[in-house]
Structure formats: structure tokens, C-alpha cells
């Protein structure tokens, strides 16, 4: 293999794929990136066996070929090289040379044959969705994913697609985030798949504010095509819990509150939180909400926020981080907050409902 490529173009490609390469690996080949020069394009691939990512760019190919090289080392080297054209070529014993006018590096690589084959998802229905729409749906839900290995079906985001409606759902047993939007291409058969959180974060990292995403669902793999960046991921097997059972019907009792006021007050109260004392107290009156925190051996805080409330007085505790996670993504000046209990249940759930969006938080003892 022998190619000429601009530093900036190569660095963009390396940064696109190298993010999924883990330092904790058992197979040396998985710490490498595959470079493949063919048909006037340089293709770059990386995988951790669960997620694969590839992209390609037109380059000046002097000799076709392929090799794998250490992801972190080659990215660091290219980043520090001066701007301009870089010459890359392979030598014997899987050695690769990287040259520009002023410097030259040699790196030991591994042959292409040892690199895992990039998964293919063929002959399946293609789902089209606007990038801005998918970005909003994932931004508003992914933070509610569980990281407990024992609850593996909650370690990802549920994608539910029916007709022209797609829904993303994430839950960890203490909170739930759900968003519903229209997609550009309706489907005939309903689909439910759980996408691992690592793949969701990689998809988010590559989404832009224009263009479409093409999503192809196979038997145990899903492919996302984002501006010719291909991301494949294994599907989490198992049945996602029936989250609808946890959602109370809309309540007439609503607390109208300024989003930034609530976010700022909770952030300040959270300064006194510890691992053993996390809950922040919410006291709701007719025209004000009091956010307070009392942590033994540390201190206490109290802050009043003006509200409009047509419901009863309530005192309840919630995790501050669960509110911070969602409020920092909401752009509306005001939100309607519902503090409600299900029929025959005294547990007061906090619910935020926006257009096509629902966020639910379970209480904590105070």
C-alpha cells in the first residue's frame, strides 16, 4: 500500500473511527485501525467486536493494499505532524512508514487478515430519519440508561418503530425517558431493538445538524449510515420491561416553573450531596417551591423559587442529578411539572411532559 493524503483529511478519518478502540483488550488486533486503499479511496475501520465503525475518503493511491496499525499511536503521530501532504506506505514485515517533508515515522502493524470482518447487513428494510430528529431523540433519552450489568436489557436505548412513528426509550428502574417522533420512511412490520449505550454515544458523536440517517436492522445487528460513516452494533438480546405500566395518566395538577430557576436551584443544592445523602427536598406551595438540602456533618441549603401551582401542597425528595440530566437539555423557558401518584399507590412520581417527550423520576427518602 502506498498513498498520499492531506494531514487534515487523514486526521479526521482517524478521529472518526478510533474512539471505539478500547485500552482494555485481549486481542492485540483490536487496538489497531485497518487502513485499506482501493478504488481511489482510503477506508478506515475499527471494532471492539460489539461495535464496528468505518469511513472512507478519496486519496491519491500509488499502490493499493491494506494493513492495520495501532490506533492511538497513529492518531497521535498524524495530529502532531505539520499541515500538508503525508505519504504513507507499507514495508516488509507489516511495517508502515509515515512521511512528510520534515519528519518520518515507522510503526509496526499487523496484517489485514487478522482484522475482524466488518459486519454486513443485507436485504433488509432501510429506515430513513433526519439527523436532527435522531440527535434530539437520543440526547433526551440516553442519559437514563442503566449501567448495572445485572440489568443488561436496560444497558441500552430501546428503539420502537411502528408505521411512521419511532420511539426511543431509556430507563434504569428509578427514572424513565421516552421520546416519540415521525420518521421519513414508514415501515410495514413493527420493530423493537435495544441499542447498547456505547453504540448510542458513538452515533450521537457523528450526527450533524443536516442530512439524513439510514438505519438497517438485521437479525442481530443494526447498521447506521451517517454521511457515509457506517456504524454497526450488536443488538442487546432480551425483552425490555413494559415501561408503560410506570407512566401515570396526565394530571390536571401542574406546577408551572421557570426551567433555569429549577435547574440552578437544584445544582446549588446538589453541592451538599454525598454518596450516602443524595436526595434533595422539594416543598411545593401555592406560589413557591422550596428546594432544600441538609447533609449531616456538612451543612444545609434552602432556596425559594416562584411557581404557579393549582395542586396540593407536597413534600418529597428526588435525586438532584436525575433532574439536572434532563433540565439542561430543555430549551423551553417554562415547564409544567407533575408530582403525581398512581392509583392505590402513595409513591409520588415527578413527570415532565413536552411535545412527544416524557420524563419520569421516582422519589427518594429524605
C-alpha positions as CSV (number, residue, x, y, z in Angstrom):
1,X,0.0,0.0,0.0
2,X,1.2,3.5,-0.9
3,X,-0.9,6.6,-0.6
4,X,-0.7,10.4,-0.5
5,X,-3.2,12.2,1.7
6,X,-3.7,15.6,3.3
7,X,-3.0,15.5,7.0
8,X,-6.3,17.2,7.9
9,X,-8.3,14.6,5.9
10,X,-6.4,11.7,7.4
11,X,-6.7,13.0,10.9
12,X,-10.5,13.5,10.5
13,X,-10.8,9.8,9.5
14,X,-8.7,8.5,12.3
15,X,-10.6,10.5,14.9
16,X,-13.9,9.3,13.5
17,X,-13.0,5.6,14.0
18,X,-10.5,5.4,16.8
19,X,-12.9,6.4,19.5
20,X,-14.3,2.9,20.0
21,X,-10.9,1.3,20.4
22,X,-10.5,0.3,24.0
23,X,-7.3,0.1,26.0
24,X,-8.7,-3.0,27.8
25,X,-8.5,-5.6,25.1
26,X,-7.5,-9.3,25.0
27,X,-6.7,-9.4,21.3
28,X,-3.9,-7.1,20.1
29,X,-5.5,-6.6,16.7
30,X,-8.5,-4.8,18.3
31,X,-6.2,-2.0,19.3
32,X,-5.5,-1.4,15.7
33,X,-7.2,0.5,12.9
34,X,-7.5,-1.0,9.4
35,X,-6.3,1.1,6.6
36,X,-7.4,-0.1,3.1
37,X,-6.5,1.7,-0.1
38,X,-8.6,0.6,-3.0
39,X,-10.5,2.1,-6.0
40,X,-9.2,5.7,-5.3
41,X,-10.4,5.7,-1.7
42,X,-8.8,5.1,1.7
43,X,-11.1,3.1,4.0
44,X,-10.6,3.2,7.8
45,X,-12.2,0.7,10.1
46,X,-12.1,0.0,13.9
47,X,-14.0,-2.5,16.0
48,X,-14.3,-3.9,19.5
49,X,-16.3,-6.9,18.2
50,X,-19.6,-5.5,19.5
51,X,-19.4,-2.2,17.6
52,X,-17.7,-1.5,14.3
53,X,-17.2,1.8,12.5
54,X,-15.8,2.7,9.1
55,X,-15.4,5.7,6.9
56,X,-13.7,6.4,3.6
57,X,-12.1,9.3,1.7
58,X,-10.8,9.9,-1.8
59,X,-7.0,9.9,-1.8
60,X,-4.1,9.6,-4.2
61,X,-3.4,5.9,-4.4
62,X,0.1,5.0,-5.7
63,X,-0.3,1.3,-4.8
64,X,-3.4,-0.5,-3.5
65,X,-3.2,-2.6,-0.3
66,X,-4.2,-2.8,3.3
67,X,-2.6,-3.0,6.8
68,X,-3.6,-2.5,10.4
69,X,-1.7,-0.1,12.7
70,X,-2.0,0.9,16.4
71,X,-5.0,3.3,16.7
72,X,-3.7,5.7,19.4
73,X,-0.1,5.9,18.1
74,X,-1.0,6.7,14.5
75,X,-3.6,9.3,15.6
76,X,-1.2,11.0,17.9
77,X,1.5,11.0,15.2
78,X,-0.7,12.4,12.5
79,X,-2.1,15.1,14.9
80,X,1.4,16.4,15.6
81,X,2.7,16.4,12.0
82,X,2.8,19.7,10.1
83,X,0.0,20.6,7.8
84,X,0.2,19.4,4.2
85,X,0.5,16.2,2.3
86,X,1.5,12.9,4.0
87,X,3.0,9.9,2.3
88,X,2.1,6.5,3.8
89,X,3.4,3.2,2.6
90,X,4.0,-0.3,3.8
91,X,7.3,-2.2,4.0
92,X,8.1,-5.8,4.7
93,X,7.1,-7.5,8.0
94,X,4.0,-5.4,8.2
95,X,5.9,-2.2,8.9
96,X,4.3,1.1,7.9
97,X,6.1,4.4,7.2
98,X,4.5,7.8,7.6
99,X,6.4,10.7,6.0
100,X,6.1,14.4,5.3
101,X,8.7,17.0,4.3
102,X,10.2,17.3,7.7
103,X,9.8,14.0,9.6
104,X,9.3,10.3,9.2
105,X,7.8,7.7,11.5
106,X,7.9,3.9,11.3
107,X,5.2,1.8,13.0
108,X,4.8,-1.9,13.4
109,X,1.5,-3.1,12.2
110,X,-0.4,-6.4,11.8
111,X,-1.7,-8.0,8.6
112,X,-5.3,-7.3,7.4
113,X,-6.2,-11.0,7.5
114,X,-6.1,-10.9,11.3
115,X,-8.6,-8.0,11.5
116,X,-12.3,-9.0,12.1
117,X,-14.5,-8.7,9.1
118,X,-16.8,-5.7,9.1
119,X,-20.4,-7.0,9.6
120,X,-22.7,-6.8,6.7
121,X,-26.5,-6.2,7.0
122,X,-28.1,-7.1,3.7
123,X,-31.5,-7.4,2.1
124,X,-33.2,-5.6,5.0
125,X,-35.6,-2.6,5.1
126,X,-33.9,0.7,5.2
127,X,-35.4,3.3,7.7
128,X,-34.7,7.0,7.0
129,X,-34.7,9.6,9.7
130,X,-33.5,13.2,9.8
131,X,-30.2,13.6,11.7
132,X,-31.5,16.5,13.8
133,X,-34.5,14.4,14.8
134,X,-32.5,11.4,15.8
135,X,-30.0,13.6,17.6
136,X,-32.7,15.2,19.7
137,X,-34.3,11.8,20.5
138,X,-31.1,10.3,21.7
139,X,-30.0,13.5,23.5
140,X,-33.2,13.5,25.5
141,X,-33.2,9.8,26.5
142,X,-29.7,8.2,26.6
143,X,-28.7,9.6,30.0
144,X,-31.4,7.5,31.6
145,X,-29.7,4.2,30.6
146,X,-28.7,1.8,33.4
147,X,-25.1,0.8,33.8
148,X,-25.8,-2.1,36.1
149,X,-24.6,-5.3,34.4
150,X,-27.2,-7.4,36.1
151,X,-29.9,-5.4,34.3
152,X,-28.4,-5.9,30.8
153,X,-31.6,-5.2,28.9
154,X,-31.5,-1.7,30.4
155,X,-27.9,-1.1,29.3
156,X,-29.1,0.4,26.0
157,X,-31.8,2.6,24.4
158,X,-34.9,0.9,23.1
159,X,-35.9,1.8,19.5
160,X,-39.6,1.1,18.8
161,X,-40.8,1.7,15.3
162,X,-44.4,1.3,14.1
163,X,-45.5,2.7,10.7
164,X,-44.2,6.3,10.6
165,X,-43.6,6.7,14.3
166,X,-40.3,6.0,16.1
167,X,-39.9,6.0,19.8
168,X,-36.7,5.9,21.9
169,X,-36.8,4.8,25.5
170,X,-34.2,4.5,28.3
171,X,-34.8,3.5,31.9
172,X,-32.7,2.4,34.9
173,X,-35.5,1.4,37.3
174,X,-35.6,4.8,39.0
175,X,-36.3,7.0,36.1
176,X,-37.6,6.8,32.5
177,X,-37.1,8.9,29.4
178,X,-39.2,8.5,26.3
179,X,-39.4,10.4,23.1
180,X,-41.6,9.9,20.0
181,X,-41.1,11.4,16.5
182,X,-42.0,10.8,12.9
183,X,-39.5,9.2,10.5
184,X,-39.2,9.9,6.8
185,X,-39.9,6.3,5.6
186,X,-42.8,4.3,7.1
187,X,-42.3,0.6,7.7
188,X,-44.7,-2.3,7.3
189,X,-43.7,-4.5,10.3
190,X,-43.3,-3.2,13.8
191,X,-39.7,-3.2,15.1
192,X,-38.2,-3.3,18.6
193,X,-34.5,-3.3,19.2
194,X,-32.2,-2.3,22.1
195,X,-29.0,-0.5,21.0
196,X,-26.1,-0.6,23.5
197,X,-25.2,2.7,25.2
198,X,-21.7,2.7,23.8
199,X,-23.1,2.5,20.2
200,X,-25.6,5.2,21.0
201,X,-22.9,7.5,22.2
202,X,-20.9,6.8,19.0
203,X,-23.9,7.6,16.9
204,X,-24.5,10.8,18.7
205,X,-20.9,11.8,18.2
206,X,-21.3,11.5,14.4
207,X,-24.7,13.1,14.0
208,X,-24.9,16.5,12.3
209,X,-27.5,19.3,12.1
210,X,-28.4,18.5,8.5
211,X,-28.9,15.4,6.3
212,X,-30.5,12.0,6.9
213,X,-29.6,8.8,8.8
214,X,-30.2,5.5,7.2
215,X,-30.9,2.6,9.6
216,X,-30.8,-1.0,8.5
217,X,-31.9,-3.7,11.1
218,X,-30.6,-7.2,10.6
219,X,-31.1,-10.4,12.7
220,X,-28.7,-9.4,15.5
221,X,-27.0,-6.3,14.1
222,X,-28.1,-2.7,13.3
223,X,-26.3,-0.6,10.7
224,X,-26.4,3.2,10.9
225,X,-25.2,5.2,7.8
226,X,-24.4,8.8,8.8
227,X,-22.9,10.8,5.9
228,X,-21.1,7.6,4.7
229,X,-19.8,6.9,8.2
230,X,-21.0,3.3,8.9
231,X,-21.6,2.2,12.4
232,X,-22.7,-1.4,13.1
233,X,-23.6,-2.7,16.5
234,X,-24.9,-5.8,18.1
235,X,-28.4,-5.7,19.4
236,X,-28.9,-6.4,23.1
237,X,-31.0,-9.6,23.3
238,X,-33.8,-9.8,25.8
239,X,-37.2,-8.2,26.5
240,X,-37.3,-4.6,27.5
241,X,-39.7,-4.1,30.5
242,X,-43.2,-2.9,29.9
243,X,-42.4,0.8,30.7
244,X,-46.0,1.9,30.0
245,X,-47.1,0.5,33.4
246,X,-44.9,3.0,35.2
247,X,-46.3,6.1,33.4
248,X,-49.3,7.8,35.2
249,X,-52.0,9.4,33.2
250,X,-51.7,13.1,32.6
251,X,-52.6,15.1,35.7
252,X,-54.6,18.3,35.9
253,X,-52.5,19.4,38.8
254,X,-49.4,21.1,37.3
255,X,-46.6,23.2,38.6
256,X,-45.6,25.9,36.2
257,X,-41.9,26.8,36.8
258,X,-39.1,28.5,35.0
259,X,-36.7,25.9,33.7
260,X,-33.5,27.8,34.5
261,X,-34.7,28.7,38.0
262,X,-35.3,25.0,38.8
263,X,-32.1,23.8,37.3
264,X,-30.0,26.4,39.1
265,X,-31.6,25.8,42.5
266,X,-31.1,22.0,42.2
267,X,-27.5,22.4,41.1
268,X,-26.8,24.6,44.1
269,X,-28.5,22.2,46.5
270,X,-26.5,19.3,44.9
271,X,-23.3,20.9,46.1
272,X,-24.0,19.4,49.5
273,X,-24.9,15.9,48.3
274,X,-22.8,12.9,49.3
275,X,-22.9,9.3,48.3
276,X,-24.9,8.5,51.5
277,X,-27.1,11.6,51.4
278,X,-28.2,12.3,47.8
279,X,-31.8,13.3,48.0
280,X,-32.9,17.0,47.7
281,X,-36.2,18.0,49.3
282,X,-38.9,19.6,47.2
283,X,-41.6,21.5,49.1
284,X,-44.4,22.7,46.9
285,X,-46.8,25.5,48.0
286,X,-49.4,27.5,46.0
287,X,-47.0,30.2,44.8
288,X,-43.5,28.9,45.6
289,X,-41.3,25.8,45.6
290,X,-38.6,25.4,48.3
291,X,-35.5,23.4,47.3
292,X,-33.5,22.4,50.3
293,X,-30.7,20.1,51.3
294,X,-29.5,19.0,54.7
295,X,-26.4,16.8,54.9
296,X,-25.2,15.7,58.4
297,X,-21.7,16.9,59.3
298,X,-21.5,19.1,56.1
299,X,-24.3,21.7,56.1
300,X,-27.6,22.8,54.7
301,X,-29.1,25.0,52.0
302,X,-32.5,26.4,51.2
303,X,-33.8,28.3,48.2
304,X,-37.3,29.6,47.1
305,X,-38.5,29.6,43.5
306,X,-41.7,31.3,42.3
307,X,-44.2,28.9,40.7
308,X,-47.8,28.7,39.6
309,X,-49.4,25.6,41.3
310,X,-53.1,24.5,41.0
311,X,-52.5,21.3,43.1
312,X,-52.0,20.4,46.7
313,X,-49.0,21.1,49.0
314,X,-46.4,18.3,48.6
315,X,-43.2,17.4,50.3
316,X,-41.0,14.9,48.5
317,X,-37.3,14.0,47.8
318,X,-35.6,13.3,44.5
319,X,-32.2,12.7,43.2
320,X,-30.8,16.0,42.1
321,X,-28.7,14.5,39.2
322,X,-31.9,13.0,37.7
323,X,-33.4,16.4,37.3
324,X,-30.1,18.1,36.2
325,X,-29.7,15.5,33.4
326,X,-33.0,16.4,31.8
327,X,-33.3,20.1,32.6
328,X,-30.0,21.0,31.0
329,X,-31.4,19.7,27.7
330,X,-34.7,21.5,27.8
331,X,-34.7,24.8,25.8
332,X,-38.2,26.0,26.9
333,X,-38.4,28.9,29.3
334,X,-41.1,27.2,31.4
335,X,-42.0,23.6,32.1
336,X,-45.1,22.0,33.6
337,X,-44.0,19.6,36.4
338,X,-46.4,17.0,37.6
339,X,-45.9,15.4,41.1
340,X,-48.4,12.5,41.0
341,X,-49.1,9.1,42.4
342,X,-50.6,6.1,40.6
343,X,-54.0,4.8,41.8
344,X,-53.7,2.9,45.1
345,X,-50.0,4.0,45.4
346,X,-48.5,6.7,47.6
347,X,-45.3,7.0,45.7
348,X,-45.1,10.5,44.2
349,X,-43.6,10.4,40.7
350,X,-42.2,13.5,39.1
351,X,-43.3,13.8,35.5
352,X,-42.3,16.3,32.8
353,X,-44.3,16.2,29.5
354,X,-43.3,18.1,26.4
355,X,-44.3,17.6,22.8
356,X,-43.7,13.9,22.2
357,X,-41.5,13.6,25.2
358,X,-41.9,12.2,28.7
359,X,-39.5,12.1,31.6
360,X,-40.3,10.3,34.9
361,X,-38.4,10.2,38.2
362,X,-39.1,8.1,41.2
363,X,-38.8,9.7,44.7
364,X,-36.1,9.1,47.3
365,X,-36.4,9.1,51.1
366,X,-35.4,12.3,52.8
